[in-house]
């Protein structure tokens, strides 16, 4: 019998991964902790992994970003965690939805790291 996650439409399943990471980021009480510490703590709580950081993101309105991977096997998702210019707001986007080339770089990096 298939697990409930495998019966979800792909876009809904993808949204659940994004929401889970967003909730982990919001629920952490890390005060004024650096962006990197917040991302790593959230990934630890959802069982995700860090792919890479970009200290100066090449997307408008973004101060920093982290490319991350969540889920396993067929349910693996590559996401971007974005720190907005105000230095406080963090949002999570699917690499598939991200308009800059960074999303494609993150997906390629994730595929490469799976093979190593």
C-alpha positions as CSV (number, residue, x, y, z in Angstrom):
1,X,0.0,0.0,0.0
2,X,1.3,3.5,-0.9
3,X,2.1,5.9,1.9
4,X,-0.3,9.0,2.1
5,X,2.6,11.2,0.9
6,X,2.9,9.3,-2.4
7,X,-0.8,9.8,-3.1
8,X,-0.6,13.6,-2.9
9,X,-0.5,15.6,-6.1
10,X,3.0,16.8,-6.8
11,X,2.3,20.5,-6.2
12,X,0.6,19.8,-2.9
13,X,3.4,17.5,-1.7
14,X,5.9,20.2,-2.7
15,X,3.9,22.8,-0.8
16,X,4.0,20.7,2.3
17,X,7.8,20.5,2.3
18,X,7.9,24.3,1.9
19,X,5.4,24.9,4.7
20,X,7.2,22.5,7.1
21,X,10.5,24.4,6.6
22,X,8.8,27.8,7.0
23,X,7.1,26.6,10.2
24,X,10.4,25.3,11.6
25,X,12.1,28.7,10.8
26,X,9.3,30.6,12.5
27,X,9.0,28.4,15.5
28,X,12.7,28.7,16.5
29,X,13.4,31.1,19.3
30,X,16.9,32.1,18.3
31,X,16.5,35.8,19.0
32,X,19.0,37.8,17.0
33,X,20.9,34.7,15.7
34,X,22.6,34.9,12.4
35,X,20.7,33.7,9.3
36,X,23.0,30.7,8.9
37,X,22.3,29.5,12.5
38,X,18.5,29.8,12.0
39,X,18.7,27.9,8.7
40,X,20.8,25.1,10.2
41,X,18.6,24.7,13.2
42,X,15.4,24.6,11.1
43,X,17.0,22.0,8.8
44,X,17.9,19.9,11.8
45,X,14.3,19.9,13.0
46,X,12.9,18.9,9.6
47,X,15.7,16.4,8.7
48,X,16.9,18.6,5.8
49,X,20.4,19.3,4.6
50,X,22.2,22.4,3.5
51,X,23.5,22.6,0.0
52,X,25.1,26.0,0.0
53,X,24.9,29.6,1.2
54,X,25.2,32.8,-0.9
55,X,26.1,35.7,1.3
56,X,25.1,38.2,-1.4
57,X,22.2,36.9,-3.3
58,X,21.7,37.9,-6.9
59,X,18.0,38.3,-6.6
60,X,16.3,41.7,-6.1
61,X,15.3,42.4,-2.5
62,X,17.3,39.5,-1.1
63,X,20.2,40.0,1.3
64,X,21.3,36.3,1.7
65,X,20.1,32.9,0.6
66,X,20.6,29.3,1.4
67,X,19.9,26.4,-0.9
68,X,18.6,23.4,1.0
69,X,17.3,19.9,0.4
70,X,14.4,18.3,2.3
71,X,12.7,14.9,2.1
72,X,14.1,11.7,0.8
73,X,14.2,9.7,-2.5
74,X,11.2,10.6,-4.6
75,X,10.0,13.1,-2.1
76,X,13.2,15.1,-2.1
77,X,12.7,18.8,-2.7
78,X,15.2,21.6,-3.4
79,X,14.3,24.9,-1.8
80,X,15.7,28.3,-1.3
81,X,15.6,30.1,2.0
82,X,15.7,33.8,1.4
83,X,16.6,36.6,3.8
84,X,15.0,39.8,2.6
85,X,16.8,43.1,2.5
86,X,15.3,44.2,5.8
87,X,17.5,41.5,7.5
88,X,14.5,40.1,9.4
89,X,12.0,38.5,7.0
90,X,12.8,35.0,5.9
91,X,10.8,33.2,3.2
92,X,11.1,29.8,1.6
93,X,10.6,29.2,-2.2
94,X,10.7,26.2,-4.4
95,X,13.6,26.2,-6.8
96,X,11.1,25.4,-9.5
97,X,9.3,28.7,-8.7
98,X,12.4,30.9,-8.3
99,X,12.9,33.2,-11.2
100,X,16.7,33.7,-11.0
101,X,19.2,31.1,-12.2
102,X,20.0,30.3,-8.6
103,X,17.2,27.8,-8.5
104,X,18.6,25.8,-11.4
105,X,22.1,25.9,-9.8
106,X,20.7,24.6,-6.5
107,X,18.8,21.7,-8.3
108,X,22.0,20.8,-10.2
109,X,24.0,20.9,-7.0
110,X,21.5,18.7,-5.2
111,X,21.6,16.2,-8.0
112,X,25.4,16.2,-7.9
113,X,25.6,15.8,-4.2
114,X,23.3,12.8,-4.3
115,X,25.8,11.0,-6.6
116,X,28.8,11.7,-4.4
